[in-house]
Amino acid sequence: MSNRASYFKLNRPAVDALQAASKLITGIDPKLRALVELRVSQINGCVFCVDRHSVEAREAGETQQRLDCLAAWRESRLFDDRERAALEWAESLTNVSQTRAPDQAYDELTPHFSESQIVDLTLIAATMNAWNRIAIGHRAQPPRR
């Protein structure tokens, strides 16, 4: 594996700005946010972010069983309609080149989330995809626990 540049060291102001933007997204409860961030990271194959958001999900009260089943959430009865809508939206945005963010995925959000919360879910997926690309591109690895 090649030795990649340190994005934290070489452009700390931009990294700080992305972190600050993420902190402004406050309309989604931490448990659901962690699930969405974890699912996006699973899809993208980001080992650093999968590790980080698994920890954050457990800290927010998520059960290990639901974390274990998240990759197969469509087949699981462990996730409610609200969570399913959020996960579907996050997946459609993560795979936007194939899905084009379909109306059906958006429409499934509206019974469960306000317009402001839908924007927040969109921003969570967008920033998580950005973080995944940065971490994967620079081969970030989680610390051993």
One Martini backbone bead per residue (centre of mass of N, CA, C, O) as a GRO file, in nm:
protein
  145
    1MET     BB    1   0.097   0.036   0.022
    2SER     BB    2   0.077   0.355  -0.011
    3ASN     BB    3   0.202   0.664   0.068
    4ARG     BB    4   0.006   0.923   0.186
    5ALA     BB    5  -0.112   1.210   0.226
    6SER     BB    6  -0.184   1.455   0.476
    7TYR     BB    7  -0.476   1.622   0.509
    8PHE     BB    8  -0.441   1.743   0.793
    9LYS     BB    9  -0.162   1.886   0.738
   10LEU     BB   10  -0.204   2.028   0.437
   11ASN     BB   11  -0.541   2.109   0.498
   12ARG     BB   12  -0.678   2.205   0.772
   13PRO     BB   13  -0.892   2.422   0.701
   14ALA     BB   14  -1.071   2.235   0.525
   15VAL     BB   15  -1.121   2.016   0.733
   16ASP     BB   16  -1.248   2.204   0.943
   17ALA     BB   17  -1.483   2.296   0.761
   18LEU     BB   18  -1.612   2.015   0.728
   19GLN     BB   19  -1.655   1.970   1.029
   20ALA     BB   20  -1.830   2.221   1.077
   21ALA     BB   21  -2.057   2.144   0.884
   22SER     BB   22  -2.139   1.883   1.029
   23LYS     BB   23  -2.223   2.035   1.303
   24LEU     BB   24  -2.481   2.186   1.158
   25ILE     BB   25  -2.617   1.903   1.172
   26THR     BB   26  -2.919   1.875   1.397
   27GLY     BB   27  -3.210   1.725   1.293
   28ILE     BB   28  -3.075   1.446   1.374
   29ASP     BB   29  -3.049   1.186   1.544
   30PRO     BB   30  -2.765   1.021   1.642
   31LYS     BB   31  -2.854   0.730   1.576
   32LEU     BB   32  -2.943   0.776   1.281
   33ARG     BB   33  -2.692   0.911   1.181
   34ALA     BB   34  -2.500   0.673   1.231
   35LEU     BB   35  -2.644   0.479   1.041
   36VAL     BB   36  -2.609   0.642   0.784
   37GLU     BB   37  -2.300   0.670   0.794
   38LEU     BB   38  -2.244   0.368   0.798
   39ARG     BB   39  -2.386   0.286   0.534
   40VAL     BB   40  -2.224   0.462   0.344
   41SER     BB   41  -1.947   0.337   0.427
   42GLN     BB   42  -2.009   0.052   0.338
   43ILE     BB   43  -2.056   0.107   0.039
   44ASN     BB   44  -1.761   0.250   0.007
   45GLY     BB   45  -1.537   0.104   0.188
   46CYS     BB   46  -1.475   0.259   0.476
   47VAL     BB   47  -1.290   0.171   0.739
   48PHE     BB   48  -1.273   0.422   0.914
   49CYS     BB   49  -1.586   0.493   0.914
   50VAL     BB   50  -1.701   0.228   1.010
   51ASP     BB   51  -1.567   0.236   1.280
   52ARG     BB   52  -1.660   0.513   1.385
   53HIS     BB   53  -1.982   0.469   1.344
   54SER     BB   54  -2.005   0.224   1.526
   55VAL     BB   55  -1.925   0.362   1.783
   56GLU     BB   56  -2.135   0.593   1.774
   57ALA     BB   57  -2.384   0.411   1.776
   58ARG     BB   58  -2.332   0.279   2.049
   59GLU     BB   59  -2.320   0.551   2.208
   60ALA     BB   60  -2.635   0.609   2.110
   61GLY     BB   61  -2.772   0.296   2.158
   62GLU     BB   62  -2.697   0.085   1.973
   63THR     BB   63  -2.722  -0.228   1.860
   64GLN     BB   64  -2.547  -0.496   1.754
   65GLN     BB   65  -2.758  -0.633   1.581
   66ARG     BB   66  -2.822  -0.389   1.397
   67LEU     BB   67  -2.533  -0.355   1.297
   68ASP     BB   68  -2.509  -0.643   1.175
   69CYS     BB   69  -2.783  -0.581   0.980
   70LEU     BB   70  -2.745  -0.322   0.802
   71ALA     BB   71  -2.654  -0.442   0.521
   72ALA     BB   72  -2.966  -0.598   0.551
   73TRP     BB   73  -3.220  -0.406   0.604
   74ARG     BB   74  -3.439  -0.502   0.396
   75GLU     BB   75  -3.456  -0.801   0.546
   76SER     BB   76  -3.520  -0.657   0.810
   77ARG     BB   77  -3.716  -0.610   1.127
   78LEU     BB   78  -3.529  -0.387   1.291
   79PHE     BB   79  -3.652  -0.163   1.097
   80ASP     BB   80  -3.816   0.113   1.048
   81ASP     BB   81  -3.970   0.327   0.834
   82ARG     BB   82  -3.790   0.569   0.895
   83GLU     BB   83  -3.516   0.430   0.859
   84ARG     BB   84  -3.566   0.322   0.574
   85ALA     BB   85  -3.595   0.596   0.438
   86ALA     BB   86  -3.313   0.702   0.513
   87LEU     BB   87  -3.147   0.471   0.387
   88GLU     BB   88  -3.253   0.496   0.100
   89TRP     BB   89  -3.160   0.785   0.053
   90ALA     BB   90  -2.859   0.744   0.110
   91GLU     BB   91  -2.818   0.530  -0.111
   92SER     BB   92  -2.914   0.700  -0.353
   93LEU     BB   93  -2.688   0.917  -0.315
   94THR     BB   94  -2.438   0.731  -0.322
   95ASN     BB   95  -2.575   0.609  -0.610
   96VAL     BB   96  -2.649   0.847  -0.818
   97SER     BB   97  -2.545   0.742  -1.099
   98GLN     BB   98  -2.783   0.518  -1.091
   99THR     BB   99  -3.052   0.655  -0.944
  100ARG     BB  100  -3.114   0.978  -0.942
  101ALA     BB  101  -3.287   1.028  -0.701
  102PRO     BB  102  -3.572   0.918  -0.649
  103ASP     BB  103  -3.891   1.000  -0.581
  104GLN     BB  104  -3.962   0.763  -0.399
  105ALA     BB  105  -3.741   0.811  -0.185
  106TYR     BB  106  -3.839   1.091  -0.111
  107ASP     BB  107  -4.143   1.030  -0.049
  108GLU     BB  108  -4.076   0.836   0.199
  109LEU     BB  109  -3.992   1.077   0.393
  110THR     BB  110  -4.251   1.270   0.442
  111PRO     BB  111  -4.393   1.111   0.691
  112HIS     BB  112  -4.112   1.147   0.889
  113PHE     BB  113  -4.009   1.429   0.764
  114SER     BB  114  -3.903   1.722   0.737
  115GLU     BB  115  -3.763   1.935   0.526
  116SER     BB  116  -3.520   1.992   0.708
  117GLN     BB  117  -3.450   1.691   0.756
  118ILE     BB  118  -3.402   1.619   0.461
  119VAL     BB  119  -3.166   1.805   0.429
  120ASP     BB  120  -2.996   1.675   0.652
  121LEU     BB  121  -2.979   1.394   0.523
  122THR     BB  122  -2.840   1.495   0.269
  123LEU     BB  123  -2.590   1.615   0.415
  124ILE     BB  124  -2.496   1.359   0.547
  125ALA     BB  125  -2.445   1.201   0.287
  126ALA     BB  126  -2.254   1.406   0.152
  127THR     BB  127  -2.034   1.424   0.376
  128MET     BB  128  -1.976   1.123   0.393
  129ASN     BB  129  -1.879   1.091   0.105
  130ALA     BB  130  -1.646   1.284   0.135
  131TRP     BB  131  -1.498   1.139   0.365
  132ASN     BB  132  -1.461   0.871   0.219
  133ARG     BB  133  -1.284   0.983  -0.015
  134ILE     BB  134  -1.060   1.084   0.164
  135ALA     BB  135  -0.991   0.827   0.326
  136ILE     BB  136  -0.947   0.638   0.086
  137GLY     BB  137  -0.742   0.817  -0.077
  138HIS     BB  138  -0.550   0.812   0.210
  139ARG     BB  139  -0.568   0.542   0.379
  140ALA     BB  140  -0.736   0.532   0.626
  141GLN     BB  141  -0.700   0.415   0.965
  142PRO     BB  142  -0.789   0.264   1.232
  143PRO     BB  143  -0.763   0.226   1.544
  144ARG     BB  144  -0.672   0.019   1.776
  145ARG     BB  145  -0.879  -0.158   2.040
   0.00000   0.00000   0.00000
